[in-house]
Amino acid sequence: RHSSPAAGGKTSTDNSTKRGNVETGDDNFLVKFGKRKRFRRPKGVPTVTFHAHLKTMLEWYEEFDDSQKNDMLKQLLSVSNSPQMHLLSSLMAPILHASC
């Protein structure tokens, strides 16, 4: 903060350090009061909404051909995190090379 008699004795504040100012850096961090804090991911949608969306997605998926199913899986994997990758790995391990 800087006080200047030329400014009528009022205190001016730099916007980047102003108390209460929230700035976002990248998608994973929240910067507040000059400190970096981990940004919490959304907890999800209500259960009823989740099941309705899941049902719709599965109905669409059943209509896709193999190429479209592959594209959908690629897109889902591209937006997945460690818990989903771990689940996928655990589910695939027993059958990954079963037909080799």
trRosetta pair geometry for C-beta under 8 A, 3 or more apart (Angstrom, degrees):
i j d omega theta_ij theta_ji phi_ij phi_ji
1 11 5.1 3 -177 -175 117 114
1 12 7.1 158 -156 75 66 43
1 13 5.5 -27 -105 -96 82 76
2 11 7.1 149 74 -155 35 66
2 12 5.4 -20 64 58 89 93
3 7 7.8 -141 -170 57 44 116
3 9 6.6 5 -174 -162 102 49
3 10 7.5 -166 -137 99 72 23
3 11 5.1 -39 -88 -97 81 73
3 12 7.9 163 -91 15 32 71
4 7 4.1 74 75 9 105 105
4 9 7.7 -130 84 -87 40 21
4 10 7.8 -18 52 61 76 61
4 12 7.0 1 10 2 110 114
5 8 7.8 75 -177 -56 38 6
5 9 6.0 15 -118 -71 51 68
7 10 5.1 -95 129 51 103 89
7 12 6.2 -67 176 -37 173 113
13 17 7.2 -130 -180 80 89 83
13 18 4.7 91 139 -99 127 92
14 17 5.0 42 80 30 105 99
14 18 6.8 -153 86 -44 48 79
15 18 5.4 -30 -140 -8 34 123
15 21 6.3 142 178 -118 63 157
16 21 7.1 -157 -150 110 16 152
16 23 7.0 11 -142 -46 71 150
17 21 7.4 91 104 44 8 134
17 34 6.2 23 -130 -67 81 113
18 21 4.2 85 72 -26 92 126
19 33 6.4 26 -132 -109 65 89
20 33 7.8 41 -42 -71 27 86
21 32 7.8 178 89 -138 48 60
22 30 6.9 -24 -164 -174 105 97
22 31 7.2 143 -164 81 55 60
22 32 5.1 -15 -112 -98 80 91
23 31 4.6 -26 74 74 88 114
23 32 7.7 175 31 -77 63 46
24 27 7.9 30 172 -98 120 30
24 29 7.3 143 -159 89 65 66
24 30 6.3 -40 -109 -117 74 57
24 31 6.7 168 -106 21 20 88
25 29 4.7 -6 49 77 116 117
25 30 8.0 -157 15 -95 85 11
25 31 5.5 89 -32 -27 98 118
25 36 7.3 -10 -4 -119 145 104
26 29 5.8 60 51 25 76 97
27 39 7.3 -127 148 63 47 154
28 38 7.2 -37 162 -151 84 66
28 39 5.4 -171 180 37 33 112
29 36 5.4 -24 -166 -159 128 98
29 37 7.0 138 -160 69 74 42
29 38 6.9 -63 -110 -118 65 31
29 39 5.4 -148 -99 -21 10 103
30 36 7.8 136 72 -156 44 51
30 37 5.3 -30 68 68 92 94
30 38 7.8 14 23 103 89 17
30 39 4.7 121 -26 -88 92 88
31 34 7.4 10 179 -118 95 13
31 35 7.2 169 -152 77 62 33
31 36 5.8 -30 -100 -97 78 61
31 37 7.7 160 -96 21 29 75
32 35 6.5 -28 71 56 62 81
32 37 6.6 -20 29 12 102 122
44 50 6.7 7 169 -76 114 128
45 49 4.3 -92 146 91 122 127
45 50 5.2 159 76 -60 100 80
45 53 7.3 67 65 3 154 141
46 49 4.6 86 63 10 83 107
46 50 6.9 -149 94 -10 40 88
47 50 5.5 -53 -146 34 32 116
47 51 6.4 27 160 -15 66 105
48 51 6.1 -57 -150 37 28 106
48 52 6.4 28 153 -18 63 109
49 52 5.7 -58 -148 37 31 112
49 53 6.2 27 156 -15 67 108
50 53 6.0 -62 -149 40 27 107
50 54 6.0 26 156 -20 66 111
51 54 5.6 -52 -139 38 31 113
51 55 6.3 36 158 -23 63 104
52 55 5.9 -52 -150 32 27 112
52 56 6.7 26 152 -16 61 107
53 56 5.7 -58 -152 37 33 111
53 57 6.2 32 153 -20 68 107
54 57 5.7 -54 -146 37 31 111
54 58 6.3 29 156 -18 66 107
55 58 5.9 -57 -148 37 28 109
55 59 6.5 31 153 -20 63 106
56 59 5.7 -54 -150 34 31 113
56 60 6.5 31 152 -17 65 104
57 60 5.7 -55 -152 37 33 111
57 61 6.1 36 151 -25 67 108
58 61 5.4 -49 -141 34 33 116
58 62 6.5 39 157 -23 63 101
59 62 6.1 -52 -153 29 29 112
59 63 7.1 25 150 -16 59 106
60 63 5.8 -66 -162 35 36 110
60 64 6.9 43 147 -35 69 100
61 64 5.7 -45 -155 13 38 117
61 69 6.5 76 -162 -112 83 89
61 72 6.5 -153 -112 103 91 169
64 68 3.6 -136 -162 98 107 121
64 69 4.8 145 108 -56 127 73
64 72 6.5 -88 -89 -13 175 134
65 68 5.2 91 50 13 66 105
65 69 7.1 -125 101 -7 32 92
66 69 5.6 -54 -145 36 32 113
66 70 6.4 36 155 -21 65 103
67 70 5.7 -52 -152 34 31 113
67 71 6.5 32 150 -19 63 104
68 71 5.5 -50 -148 35 34 113
68 72 6.4 36 152 -20 65 103
69 72 5.7 -53 -149 35 32 112
69 73 6.4 32 154 -18 65 105
70 73 5.8 -55 -148 37 31 110
70 74 6.4 35 153 -22 65 104
71 74 5.7 -52 -149 33 31 114
71 75 6.5 29 154 -17 64 106
72 75 5.8 -57 -152 37 32 110
72 76 6.3 31 152 -19 67 106
73 76 5.6 -53 -144 37 33 111
73 77 6.2 32 156 -18 66 106
74 77 5.9 -58 -149 38 28 109
74 78 6.4 31 152 -26 63 107
75 78 5.6 -52 -148 30 32 115
75 79 7.0 7 160 0 63 106
76 79 6.5 -75 -155 46 30 93
76 80 6.2 43 149 -44 67 110
77 80 5.3 -49 -142 16 36 123
77 84 7.9 -167 -121 123 55 123
77 85 7.9 83 -148 -90 86 84
77 88 7.8 37 -108 -67 101 169
80 84 3.8 -105 -166 82 116 142
80 85 6.1 139 124 -48 119 78
80 88 7.9 55 148 -20 163 134
81 84 5.8 95 53 17 55 100
81 85 7.2 -109 117 -3 29 98
82 85 5.5 -59 -140 40 33 111
82 86 6.1 35 161 -22 68 105
83 86 5.7 -53 -147 35 29 113
83 87 6.5 31 154 -19 63 105
84 87 5.6 -50 -148 35 34 113
84 88 6.3 36 152 -19 65 105
85 88 5.6 -52 -147 37 32 113
85 89 6.3 34 154 -20 64 107
86 89 5.7 -54 -147 37 30 112
86 90 6.3 29 155 -18 64 108
87 90 5.8 -58 -148 38 29 111
87 91 6.2 23 157 -15 65 110
88 91 5.9 -60 -146 40 28 107
88 92 6.0 14 161 -10 65 117
89 92 6.1 -66 -139 44 24 103
89 93 6.3 43 161 -47 63 99
90 93 6.2 -34 -145 3 25 117
92 95 6.4 -93 -158 60 46 85
92 96 5.0 67 154 -73 88 95
93 96 5.9 -27 -132 -14 22 118
94 98 7.4 29 140 -61 60 117
95 98 4.8 -39 -150 -13 56 130
97 100 4.4 -30 -173 8 87 129
